[in-house]
Amino acid sequence: MAPFNLDACISQLLKKQLLHETVLKEICEKTKEVLMREGNVVHIEAPVTVVGDIHGQFYDLVEIFRIGGYAPSTNYLFLGDYVDRGLFSVETISLLTCLKLRHPNRIHLIRGNHESRAVTQTYGFYTECVRKYGSASVWSYFTDMFDYLTLSVVIDDRIFCVHGGLSPSIHSIDQIKVVDRFREIPHEGPMADLVWSDPDAEKEDFAISPRGAGYTFGSQVVRKFLQINEMAHILRAHQLCMEGYSVLFDNHLSTVWSAPNYCYRCGNSASILEVRPGGHGQEIQEGDLFFNVFEAAPENDRDGPGQQASMNAGGKLPEYFL
């Protein structure tokens, strides 16, 4: 395999220039080796900036680094859903993978429900890879790597972080540690629940999810989970929030959403969440968490759906985007 310079790759990607297919193949292989050493529950310490769904909105990812600081001076935890829906999934996941490989202890990547072969074949990443590279090879390199992503992170032994939410099969965090995660996301069971479930402020218990996978879960479920695991808060992404974030269940669960003007038309704000050091105890105090709200990057106006459509055959956007 050809040698590659990671810093040069990162610089190239920050200019939104694609990496060569053979370089991506090696980067994915090396990243798998790094991810393989991580458990299903990765323990980290604050300060860390937590990022929700990005969905291929590359310019907004760069905006996050402008606002929150570039790695390694800022530690980042990404909660999944890096690809699909947006126009630049390839550039987005290429950059995040390079950053993980370059700074493995300062960049943490959790698996979302879109880090899956089945979902990416429907919602754009597969089609984008074929369009930009002429074959599905790059899609295979990344989706194979997705099987290695961790399922959860715990910050300072008190904040539980996951893409989607809780599972009726998981009472103790120790039960997550024994899940076989090195596989495609199954249709049901604890692994599916962690990436698919959503909180429901109107409910107490678990209920069937309208998404067709995972569950909805209410206040009693959250209270019990935090009590059993001696935790203070649950942090997750997975749901569009028009204000960029939402806080539920007496400040025991937060959703962070990091794709502004989602799909280039929703008009929502986005946020990143700064978890500050020094927090302790089983209640989140004022100042422990800071939501930094931001709007869509200006570059989206000159290189967005309109411009991309004009570059495609027949002046149309890809079907998954409509």
Phi, psi and omega in degrees: 000143180291140176290153177221154180256112185299319181297322177293321177299316180297316178300317180297315181292324178297338174270008181062040175252130182294148172274156178293148182304319182292327177292316179298322179301313182290321179299317179295319178298315181291325179292324176302319180297321178293313184293327181300330182281348179273145176280182176286341176233110182261128179264126178227172181239149172289156006281142176209143177257124186259132184241133177271203184305140178243322174050053171068012178272076190304314183297329179284332172295316178296323176299322177301317179292326177297318184281314188268346184102150180274150172290149003269006182290336172244135173276139181234142169238117179259132188265015174102178185060063181275334189240175179079155176074304181284177186272343190231051179298321183298311181295321182295308183288330176298314181295313181297322179294316178298319180294321178297317181292324182285323184230067189299334181264356181247343177242124177237134182240124176260153179278133174254174181293340177275352176275064186210149180296314185297312185291319183290341177284340181261324193253016165123328187296317179301309182300319180295317178300314181295320181293321186273335184241354176083358177202175181269007185302312182297321175301317179296318181300315182288316183291330173295320179294325180303329180298344183262348183297143179292163183261337184201160178225144174242125180261125176053032179058020183219348179238117182268124185242133184207162180288306188259288183178210189266170184226140175296343179274351186239113177258316181251145178301333178301332179290335176290326185297337184259002176292139174277101186268349189279066187194170171298146180296122181289169181286332181211172181103177188302320182295317177298317182298318182299326182265344187249336190288158180225146172286153176225110185296340182275348188250164175257320192245192174282148174213164178299138180271137175295346179288342182088002175209153183069195183224165161263152181220146187249193191297321181295321180299315180295313182301315181295315181300315181293322180295309181301321186263005179053049180245166182254335192199151172246132180242129181210176181234232164077339181233131176300129174240122184298329179272357180099341178198165171213152181234128184234172170053056178053048177063033176255352178214133176236145170250130176244130182237125191240018176249095181289151182043056187311135183059022177062023180206354185280340177073012181277156167279172176226169177212160163238151186246118178268116176265117187268151181286163174096353179287143176207166180089175187264019172229141175280128181263160173306129178097346178291322183237136177229118177274117179263104186273140179215166181248173183301143179295143182298335180300335179299333182288329182259349179219060182243203184304319181299311181292321180293323179297319182293338179276343182273159178301132178074007178064029183247151172280155176301150184302321183298341186274345189274000000 
